[in-house]
Amino acid sequence: MDKFNTLTGIAAPYPVINIDTDMIIPKDYLKTIKRTGLGSGLFAEARYLDDGSENPDFMLNKPAYRHSQILVAGDNFGCGSSREHAPWALLDFGIRCVISTSFADIFYNNCFKNGILPIVVKPDELEKLLDDASRGSNATLTVDLETQEIKGPDGGTIKFEIDAFKKHCLLNGLDDIGLTLEKASAIDAFEKKNATTHPWA
């Protein structure tokens, strides 16, 4: 998993509440267990017209937001089913940070396990960030995980809270497998000792 320290990128505004995981990545895309290739299906039902062509009114289809790395979204983002394909699709598109006033618990935790930073802010702070994100190609935000700050294009700063353990994992690029591998030497030592003391096991 890639480390997350400081991210400076275009922020796309998506001020819609209750965006569920089926809206993030429709069920038609759940046939794969690969984490790559799902970016094309991100927000597919809103992003594409019935004939398969792009919806020109959808924000990620607009030239200024095609390479967005930050998503500023409405309340209760990631609700619905627990599909891990949702953060996979966001990451494959290039989104590494989602900012909202609240997230569904399972989606929130899945983000950390896949290298995405979900940030919870206050409603008035979200309004400010949505305003920043509405500037198109000038909608650049800087997210500093170490200092827990979001810096806007006008120099304003918003502080955010994050669990210390989750912060450690993102800063060091540790998913569940990575955390286990950190203990590899201790696991090896235990296995060798166990083989000696319990050779029948």
N, C-alpha and C positions, 0 to 999 in steps of 0.2 A: 504494500500500500504506500502511495506517495505521501511524503511528509507535508504537513500544512503549517506554515509559519506566517508569512505575510503574503497577501494576495491583493494585487491592484488590477482591476479590470472593469469592463463595462457592466453596469447593473441594469437589468431589464425589469420594468415595473409590471406586476401582475396582481392588481388589487382586487382579486376575487376571493371571497371567503369560502371555506369548506371545500377546497380542492382535494378530492380524494385520490387514492392511488390508482383507481381505474381511469381517472381523467389524466393523471400523470403518464401512465402507460396502459393503454387498453388491453383487455384480456387476449385479443388476437395475437399479441406479441409475447405471450407467456409460454410458448412452445419450446423456447430455447432455455438452456441453463448456462449459456455463455454470458459473460458480463459485457461483451463488446457487441456493437452493431445495433444496440437498442436506441441510440440517440435519434435515429430517423423516426422512431415511433413516439418520441416525447410529445405529449399533449396532442397526439395525432387527430383526435376528433375535432379539436378546435383549430388545429394547424393546417389541416387539409380540407378541401371542398369534396363534395360527393364524387366528382370525377377524378379525384386523386391529385389534382393540382393544388398548389399552395394557396392558402387563404391570405390575400394581401393585407387584410386588416389585423391579422394575428401578429402580436408584437415580435415574436422570434423570427418572423418572416421579413421583417423590415430591415433594410440594410444596416442600420445603426446597431441592431441587437443580434445579428446573426452569430456573433462570436462572444456573446455575453458569458461571463464566468460567475456572475452573482445574480440571484433572483430575489427581488423584493416582492413578497407575496402577502395576500390577505390572511385573516385569522383562521386558525384551525387547519393549517396546511398538512397534507399527508394523511387525512383521516380515511376511514374505510378499511379495506382488507389489508393484511399484513405483508403483501407481496414485496419482496426485496428487489424485484425488477424496477421498482420506482426510483430508488437512489441509483441503481445501475444506469437507467436511462438518462437521468440528470447528469451523471458523471460522464457518460459516453458522449453526450452533447457538448460538454465542457463546463457545466455548472459545478463549482466547487464550494459554493456558499449559498445558503438560502436564509433569508431574513424574514421573520414574521412575528406576530404578537403571541402566537401559540402554535404548537405542533401536536399531532397525535403521537402518543408515547412510542409505539412500535416503530413508526417511520423515523422519529427523532433518533432512537437508538441505532436503527439500521444505517442512518447517515454516517455516524461516527465509525461504524465498522467498515465503511466503504470509502473513507477519506473525504467526506463532505462535512463542512461545518455548518450546523443549523444554529442560528442566533435568535434568541428571543429578546424583543425590545418592547418598550411601552407604546401605546397607541399614538401618542403625539410624536414620538421618535419615528415610528413607521411612516407617518404622514410626511415628515421631513425627508425621509429617505426615498419615499415614492416621488416626491417633488424633485429630488436630485436625479432619480432614475429617469424621469420624464424628459431629460435634456438630450436624449438621443446619444450621438457619438461623444458628447461631452459628459455623459453620465458615468463618470469614473469614480469608483469608491475604492478605498484602501482598507482592507480588513487585516488587523494585526492581532494574531491569536496570543502572542506572548504578552502584550500589554492589555489585551482584551478591549481594543478600541476599533471603532469604525470612523474613518475620516472621509468627509464629503468633499466635493469639488470646490466648495467655497472655503474650505479650511476648518469647518465645524467638526467637532468630535463627539461621538456617542460611546459611552462605556457599556459593556455587556458582561453578564455573569456566565460562568460555565463551571461545571463540575471539574475538580482538579484532576481526577483520574482520566476522564475523557479528554481533557486538555493535554495531558501527558501522552496519551495514545496518539492523538493527532499530530502533535509536535514531532513525535518520533516515528510516525508512520507505522504504528502497531495495530494490526487487527488481532482477532483471537488467536490465529496461528502464530503471529509475530510475538504475542505475549507469552505463548507457550515456549517458543524457541529461545526467549530470553532466559528461561530456566533450564536450558538443555544440559548444562554441565551438572546441575543439581540432580536432574532426572537420570543422567548417565551414572552418577555416583551412587544413587539409590539402587538402580538396576544391578550394578556390579556387587554392591553389598548384599542385596537381596538374593542374588544368585549364589553367593558364598554361604550365607546363613540359612537359606532355604533352597538347597539344590534340587529338592524334589518338586518345587513349585513350577 
